[in-house]
Amino acid sequence: MKKIVAWKSLPEDVLGYLQQHAQVVQVDPSRHDPFVAALRDADGGIGASVKITPAMLEGASRLKALSTISVGYDQFDVDDLTRRGIVLAHTPDVLTESTADTVFSLILACARRVVELADWVRAGQWRTSIGPAQFGLDVQGKTIGIVGLGRIGGAVARRAALGFNMNVLYTNRSANRQAEQAYGARRVELAELLAQSDFVCLQVPLTPETRHLIGAAELRSMKKSAILINASRGATVDEAALIEALRNGTIHGAGLDVFNTEPLPADSPLLSMPNVVALPHIGSATHETRHAMALNAAENLVAALDGTLTTNIVNRDVLAK
């Protein structure tokens, strides 16, 4: 019988589904040596939020497939997995709408100062009618720039154009004709997007090309009234440069669901800035979506081990081996 290592807690029905197809060994990834030993004796693995290095897979001659319960796969060395003939699967579709909701919640929270003013009310500061000191910014009718118009970026564009009558600019490796036709999205270079957008939303995977995609120079090129939204990966932004830009008023504010270090350190300057909304990486964190992701990842793994998986494969080159 095949053996699967699970390094993340799974819903009971998802665990039951896997157990119908294989022996499932649940491990604590913080106990490094037992975790590595389990991988070396497994045919497949499923989990999330843990770095899987090439060294951890040395001697794992039986391992044929890994399935991450996420759309992102920067926790894996994809080239190394491909060389080893190990299929890597992910869950790109089931979290699209919930993550786009999170992006828009950050846009609205930052523009209308929802978190800051809720805390202000809770602290007993609301003693008279509010004035300009508590005013926010409009969202409807503004320009949104989406860096990366894939599944999630497209869902954000739909909300922006159809729900808030926003002008949509985007950058992407290829043109998104559907978004151009349905939402009036216009493809531009990054420099133009940064200069014209009231809200800049990052929806790109973390790759060598996107690491620190937004740095000091890019922040300076944005409008002083602009708000940066990052719900992709923390390292796509130079966090030190962002902190400096927020301190200096280079940009108006930031809505962040991802950070260089997670959890966000207690001494991070971002936590004391009223023009920052910081969330604990909740992009897909709804009961419904997380369950759907776990089930999708389990189905991906079972199909990969059976040699029948045709979708959600990160390293398709492995199929040619």
C-alpha positions as CSV (number, residue, x, y, z in Angstrom):
1,M,0.0,0.0,0.0
2,K,1.2,3.5,-0.8
3,K,2.4,5.7,2.0
4,I,1.5,9.4,2.3
5,V,3.1,11.9,4.7
6,A,0.8,14.8,5.9
7,W,2.6,17.7,7.5
8,K,-0.5,19.8,8.1
9,S,-3.7,19.0,9.9
10,L,-6.5,17.9,7.5
11,P,-10.3,17.9,7.8
12,E,-11.6,14.6,8.9
13,D,-13.3,13.8,5.6
14,V,-10.2,14.8,3.6
15,L,-8.1,12.6,5.8
16,G,-10.6,9.8,5.4
17,Y,-10.4,10.2,1.6
18,L,-6.6,9.8,1.6
19,Q,-6.8,6.8,3.9
20,Q,-9.0,5.1,1.3
21,H,-6.1,5.2,-1.1
22,A,-3.0,5.0,1.1
23,Q,-1.5,4.7,4.5
24,V,-1.4,8.2,5.9
25,V,1.4,9.2,8.4
26,Q,0.8,12.5,10.1
27,V,3.9,14.3,11.3
28,D,4.9,17.5,13.1
29,P,7.1,19.4,10.7
30,S,8.8,21.3,13.6
31,R,10.4,17.9,14.5
32,H,12.8,18.0,11.6
33,D,14.5,14.6,11.8
34,P,11.4,12.5,12.2
35,F,9.7,14.6,9.4
36,V,12.7,14.0,7.0
37,A,12.7,10.3,7.9
38,A,9.0,10.0,7.1
39,L,9.5,11.7,3.7
40,R,12.3,9.2,2.9
41,D,9.9,6.3,3.4
42,A,6.9,7.8,1.6
43,D,5.4,7.7,-1.9
44,G,3.7,11.1,-1.5
45,G,3.3,14.1,0.7
46,I,0.7,16.8,1.4
47,G,0.9,20.0,3.5
48,A,1.6,23.7,3.4
49,S,3.6,26.5,4.9
50,V,6.8,24.5,5.4
51,K,10.0,24.9,3.5
52,I,10.9,21.6,1.7
53,T,14.6,21.7,0.8
54,P,16.5,19.4,-1.5
55,A,18.5,18.1,1.4
56,M,15.3,16.9,3.1
57,L,14.6,14.7,0.0
58,E,17.9,13.0,-0.2
59,G,17.3,9.3,0.0
60,A,13.6,9.7,-0.7
61,S,13.7,7.3,-3.6
62,R,10.1,6.3,-3.4
63,L,8.7,9.8,-3.4
64,K,6.7,10.4,-6.6
65,A,4.5,13.4,-5.7
66,L,4.0,16.3,-3.4
67,S,0.8,18.3,-3.1
68,T,0.8,21.8,-1.5
69,I,-2.4,23.2,0.0
70,S,-1.8,26.6,-1.5
71,V,-1.5,28.3,-4.8
72,G,2.0,29.5,-4.1
73,Y,4.9,27.1,-4.3
74,D,7.9,29.1,-3.3
75,Q,8.4,26.7,-0.4
76,F,9.8,24.2,-2.9
77,D,12.8,24.0,-5.2
78,V,10.8,23.2,-8.3
79,D,13.8,22.5,-10.5
80,D,15.1,20.0,-7.9
81,L,11.8,18.2,-7.8
82,T,11.7,18.0,-11.5
83,R,15.2,16.5,-11.6
84,R,14.1,13.9,-9.1
85,G,11.0,13.1,-11.1
86,I,8.7,14.3,-8.3
87,V,5.4,15.9,-9.4
88,L,4.4,19.1,-7.5
89,A,0.7,20.0,-7.5
90,H,-1.0,23.1,-6.1
91,T,-4.5,24.5,-5.7
92,P,-4.8,27.5,-7.9
93,D,-8.5,27.8,-8.6
94,V,-10.4,27.1,-5.4
95,L,-9.0,30.1,-3.5
96,T,-9.5,32.7,-6.2
97,E,-12.6,34.4,-5.0
98,S,-11.9,34.4,-1.3
99,T,-8.4,35.9,-1.9
100,A,-9.9,38.5,-4.2
101,D,-12.3,39.4,-1.4
102,T,-9.4,39.8,1.0
103,V,-7.7,42.1,-1.5
104,F,-10.8,44.3,-1.7
105,S,-11.2,44.3,2.0
106,L,-7.7,45.8,2.3
107,I,-8.5,48.4,-0.3
108,L,-11.7,49.5,1.5
109,A,-10.1,49.3,5.0
110,C,-7.2,51.4,4.0
111,A,-9.1,54.0,2.0
112,R,-11.9,54.4,4.6
113,R,-9.5,53.9,7.6
114,V,-11.8,51.2,8.9
115,V,-9.3,49.6,11.4
116,E,-7.9,52.8,12.6
117,L,-11.2,54.5,13.2
118,A,-12.8,51.3,14.8
119,D,-9.9,51.4,17.3
120,W,-10.5,55.1,17.8
121,V,-14.1,54.5,18.6
122,R,-13.2,51.6,20.9
123,A,-10.8,53.8,22.7
124,G,-13.5,56.3,23.5
125,Q,-12.3,59.1,21.2
126,W,-15.6,59.6,19.4
127,R,-17.0,62.4,21.5
128,T,-18.3,64.8,18.8
129,S,-19.3,64.6,15.1
130,I,-16.3,63.6,13.0
131,G,-14.4,66.1,10.9
132,P,-11.7,66.2,8.2
133,A,-9.2,64.6,10.6
134,Q,-11.2,61.3,10.3
135,F,-12.1,61.5,6.6
136,G,-10.9,58.8,4.2
137,L,-10.6,58.4,0.5
138,D,-13.1,57.4,-2.2
139,V,-12.7,54.0,-3.9
140,Q,-15.3,54.2,-6.5
141,G,-14.2,55.8,-9.8
142,K,-10.5,55.6,-8.9
143,T,-7.7,53.9,-10.8
144,I,-6.5,50.5,-9.7
145,G,-3.2,49.0,-11.0
146,I,-3.0,45.3,-10.8
147,V,0.5,43.8,-11.1
148,G,-0.2,40.2,-12.3
149,L,-3.5,39.7,-13.9
150,G,-3.9,36.0,-13.5
151,R,-6.8,34.2,-11.8
152,I,-6.8,36.3,-8.6
153,G,-5.8,39.5,-10.3
154,G,-8.7,39.0,-12.8
155,A,-11.2,38.5,-9.9
156,V,-9.9,41.7,-8.3
157,A,-10.3,43.5,-11.7
158,R,-13.9,42.2,-11.9
159,R,-14.8,43.6,-8.5
160,A,-13.0,46.9,-9.3
161,A,-14.6,47.5,-12.7
162,L,-18.1,46.1,-12.2
163,G,-18.6,46.8,-8.5
164,F,-16.8,50.1,-8.1
165,N,-16.6,51.6,-11.6
166,M,-12.8,51.8,-11.3
167,N,-10.3,52.3,-14.2
168,V,-8.2,49.1,-14.4
169,L,-4.6,49.1,-15.4
170,Y,-2.5,46.0,-15.3
171,T,0.9,44.5,-16.1
172,N,1.3,40.8,-17.0
173,R,3.6,38.6,-18.9
174,S,0.9,38.2,-21.6
175,A,-2.2,40.2,-22.4
176,N,-5.4,39.2,-20.7
177,R,-7.9,39.8,-23.5
178,Q,-10.9,38.6,-21.4
179,A,-10.2,41.3,-18.8
180,E,-9.7,43.9,-21.4
181,Q,-13.0,43.1,-23.1
182,A,-15.1,42.5,-19.9
183,Y,-13.6,45.1,-17.6
184,G,-11.9,47.7,-19.9
185,A,-8.6,46.7,-18.4
186,R,-5.6,48.3,-20.1
187,R,-2.2,46.7,-20.2
188,V,0.7,49.1,-19.5
189,E,4.3,49.0,-18.4
190,L,5.0,48.9,-14.6
191,A,6.3,52.5,-14.6
192,E,3.0,53.8,-16.0
193,L,0.9,51.7,-13.7
194,L,2.8,53.0,-10.6
195,A,2.5,56.6,-11.8
196,Q,-1.2,56.6,-12.6
197,S,-2.8,54.2,-10.0
198,D,-4.5,55.2,-6.8
199,F,-4.3,51.6,-5.6
200,V,-1.5,49.4,-6.6
201,C,-2.3,45.7,-6.0
202,L,0.4,43.0,-6.2
203,Q,-0.8,39.6,-7.4
204,V,2.4,37.9,-8.5
205,P,4.1,34.7,-7.4
206,L,7.5,35.0,-5.6
207,T,10.2,34.3,-8.2
208,P,13.7,35.7,-8.6
209,E,12.2,38.2,-11.0
210,T,9.5,39.4,-8.6
211,R,11.6,39.5,-5.4
212,H,11.7,43.2,-4.3
213,L,9.7,44.1,-7.4
214,I,8.5,47.1,-5.4
215,G,11.5,49.0,-3.9
216,A,12.4,52.5,-3.0
217,A,12.5,53.8,-6.6
218,E,9.1,52.2,-7.4
219,L,7.5,53.7,-4.3
220,R,8.8,57.1,-5.1
221,S,7.2,56.8,-8.5
222,M,3.8,56.3,-7.0
223,K,1.3,59.0,-6.2
224,K,1.6,60.5,-2.7
225,S,-2.1,59.7,-2.3
226,A,-1.6,56.1,-3.5
227,I,-2.2,52.9,-1.4
228,L,-0.1,49.8,-1.9
229,I,-1.9,46.5,-1.4
230,N,0.1,43.2,-1.1
231,A,-1.7,39.9,-0.8
232,S,0.8,37.9,-2.9
233,R,4.1,37.2,-1.1
234,G,5.9,39.5,1.4
235,A,9.2,39.5,-0.4
236,T,7.8,41.0,-3.6
237,V,8.1,44.3,-1.6
238,D,11.3,45.7,-0.1
239,E,9.8,45.9,3.4
240,A,12.5,48.3,4.7
241,A,11.9,50.7,1.7
242,L,8.1,50.4,2.3
243,I,8.5,51.4,6.0
244,E,10.6,54.4,5.0
245,A,8.1,55.4,2.4
246,L,5.2,55.2,4.8
247,R,7.1,57.2,7.4
248,N,8.0,59.9,5.0
249,G,4.6,60.2,3.3
250,T,6.0,59.0,0.0
251,I,2.8,57.0,-0.3
252,H,-0.5,57.4,1.6
253,G,-0.8,53.9,3.1
254,A,-0.5,50.2,2.7
255,G,-2.7,47.1,3.1
256,L,-0.7,44.0,3.8
257,D,-1.6,40.4,4.2
258,V,1.9,39.1,3.7
259,F,5.3,40.0,5.1
260,N,9.0,39.1,4.8
261,T,8.8,37.3,8.1
262,E,5.6,35.6,9.2
263,P,4.2,35.9,11.8
264,L,5.1,39.6,11.8
265,P,7.6,40.3,14.5
266,A,6.2,42.2,17.5
267,D,8.8,45.0,17.0
268,S,7.9,45.6,13.4
269,P,7.4,49.4,12.7
270,L,4.5,48.4,10.5
271,L,2.4,47.6,13.7
272,S,2.6,51.1,15.0
273,M,1.7,52.9,11.8
274,P,-1.9,54.2,11.6
275,N,-1.7,54.2,7.7
276,V,-1.1,50.5,7.6
277,V,-3.7,47.7,7.8
278,A,-1.8,44.4,8.6
279,L,-3.5,41.1,8.4
280,P,-2.2,37.6,9.4
281,H,-2.0,36.1,5.9
282,I,-5.7,35.5,5.7
283,G,-6.0,35.6,1.9
284,S,-7.9,32.3,1.5
285,A,-8.8,31.8,5.2
286,T,-12.5,31.0,5.1
287,H,-13.9,27.7,6.4
288,E,-15.3,26.9,3.0
289,T,-12.2,27.8,0.9
290,R,-9.7,26.1,3.2
291,H,-11.7,22.9,3.2
292,A,-12.0,23.1,-0.6
293,M,-8.2,23.6,-0.8
294,A,-7.4,20.6,1.4
295,L,-9.8,18.4,-0.6
296,N,-8.4,19.6,-3.9
297,A,-4.8,19.0,-2.7
298,A,-5.7,15.5,-1.6
299,E,-7.4,14.7,-4.9
300,N,-4.3,16.1,-6.7
301,L,-2.0,13.8,-4.7
302,V,-4.0,10.7,-5.2
303,A,-4.3,11.3,-9.0
304,A,-0.5,12.1,-9.2
305,L,0.4,8.9,-7.5
306,D,-1.9,7.0,-9.8
307,G,-0.4,8.8,-12.8
308,T,-3.7,10.4,-13.9
309,L,-3.2,14.0,-12.8
310,T,-3.6,16.4,-15.7
311,T,-4.3,19.7,-14.0
312,N,-2.8,21.8,-11.2
313,I,0.7,20.6,-11.9
314,V,3.5,23.1,-11.2
315,N,6.3,21.3,-13.0
316,R,4.8,19.8,-16.1
317,D,8.3,19.0,-17.4
318,V,8.4,16.1,-15.0
319,L,5.8,14.3,-17.0
320,A,8.3,14.0,-19.9
321,K,10.7,12.0,-17.7
